[in-house]
């Protein structure tokens, strides 16, 4: 029996995807680093340059992190684009959408010194136009605001839905189900905004959950782009009951009759 695995022979993958680039990201990243969890942070460079602030409905002031801190704060995690200004995109032209995407990407690359390969849609509008603009802008995936409620990785990377929102009352049961599942290439991706953790006073709740996931040795902690690139590579593998051929450009992992095995790029393995 052949089962596809993630890198290092891990059977599951975990990622958190947080939007907006606010001050609370610093505390969240401290917690992620404590447990060896990788995050993806979707940033609006123009609003961060302004250190834009607004009042949360609970009365708390929410403030964007300064763009001068991006390189240090997000070190070791993925930075993705969330547009320059976080606009409602349903009324924007293709040219305006491309500007919001490409200018934000370029700003973030300059500020972070890292490649910006992903895009997260602001608010809840998604369309074929956004999809095509993201491709033109060179992004490798688009994370929408919709949620899958599933552990199955999305097949369409340009219409990617996270599994669950972090304020969901079902969050703990969703994570427990993920840790218990035998689904092939199971993925748990949690989306949110770190200011919610202050507004709802749930820092302890989220850290307890992260600690539980981190204690499971079957979980691969990945950024969103790492997930996309590995799953794309796995999709290129030729897997039959007689042999496996890794036609991708990277090492792939499998469980074969209970034994963990990795195949280098171009390698073939015939079943005995």
C-alpha positions, 0 to 999 in steps of 0.5 A, spaced: 500 500 500 502 506 498 500 513 501 503 520 500 506 523 505 509 530 506 516 532 507 520 528 513 515 523 512 510 527 516 503 525 514 499 531 516 501 539 515 499 545 519 499 552 517 496 559 520 494 564 515 493 571 518 491 578 515 493 585 515 499 586 519 497 589 525 501 590 532 499 584 535 502 580 530 509 580 534 506 577 540 503 571 535 509 570 532 513 569 539 508 564 540 509 561 533 516 561 534 515 558 541 512 552 538 516 551 531 510 553 527 510 557 521 505 562 519 503 566 513 502 573 514 498 577 509 500 584 509 498 591 506 504 595 505 501 602 504 497 601 510 503 599 514 507 605 511 501 610 514 501 605 520 493 606 519 489 605 525 482 604 526 477 602 532 475 595 533 467 594 534 469 592 542 472 599 542 479 597 542 484 601 537 487 596 532 494 599 529 498 597 523 505 595 524 510 600 521 513 597 514 520 599 517 519 593 522 517 588 517 524 585 515 525 583 523 518 581 525 516 576 520 523 573 519 522 565 519 515 566 516 512 567 509 509 574 507 504 574 502 500 580 499 494 582 501 493 589 496 496 595 498 490 598 501 485 593 503 480 595 498 473 592 496 475 589 489 468 588 486 468 595 483 475 595 481 478 595 474 483 590 472 488 595 471 486 597 478 487 590 481 493 589 478 496 595 481 494 593 488 497 587 487 503 588 483 505 594 487 504 591 494 508 585 492 514 590 490 513 594 496 513 587 500 519 584 497 523 591 498 521 591 505 522 584 507 528 582 502 524 575 501 520 573 495 513 574 495 509 569 492 502 568 495 496 573 495 490 573 500 484 577 498 481 582 502 474 582 505 470 576 501 469 578 494 473 573 489 472 573 482 475 570 475 478 577 474 482 577 481 484 570 479 487 572 472 490 578 475 493 574 480 496 570 475 499 576 471 502 579 477 506 572 478 503 569 484 503 562 485 496 562 489 490 566 491 487 565 498 480 567 499 476 569 505 471 562 504 472 556 508 472 549 506 471 546 513 475 540 510 482 537 511 483 536 504 488 541 500 484 545 495 485 542 488 485 549 485 491 553 488 488 560 485 481 559 489 484 556 496 480 556 502 483 555 509 480 550 513 477 554 519 477 561 522 480 562 529 474 565 532 470 559 530 466 555 536 468 549 533 476 550 532 478 545 538 474 540 535 476 541 528 483 541 530 482 534 534 479 531 528 485 533 524 490 530 529 486 524 529 484 523 521 488 518 517 486 522 511 492 522 506 495 529 506 491 532 511 491 539 512 489 544 517 490 551 516 487 556 520 485 563 518 484 570 522 487 576 524 491 577 530 487 583 533 482 578 534 486 575 540 486 581 544 479 583 542 476 576 544 481 575 550 483 568 547 491 568 547 491 562 552 486 559 548 490 559 541 496 558 545 493 551 548 491 549 541 498 550 538 501 547 543 497 541 542 498 541 535 506 542 536 506 535 540 504 531 535 510 528 531 506 527 525 505 534 523 509 538 518 509 545 520 509 549 513 508 556 510 503 557 505 507 557 499 511 551 501 505 547 501 503 549 494 510 548 492 510 541 495 503 539 493 504 541 486 510 537 486 506 531 488 501 532 483 507 530 478 509 524 481 507 517 477 504 513 482 501 506 480 501 499 484 507 497 481 512 503 481 513 510 483 516 515 479 518 522 481 517 527 475 518 533 480 523 538 481 524 536 489 524 530 494 517 527 495 515 522 501 511 516 501 509 510 506 510 504 502 507 498 506 508 501 512 515 504 511 517 511 510 521 512 503 523 518 500 524 519 492 529 524 489 527 528 483 527 523 477 528 517 481 523 511 480 522 506 485 519 499 483 515 495 488 517 488 490 
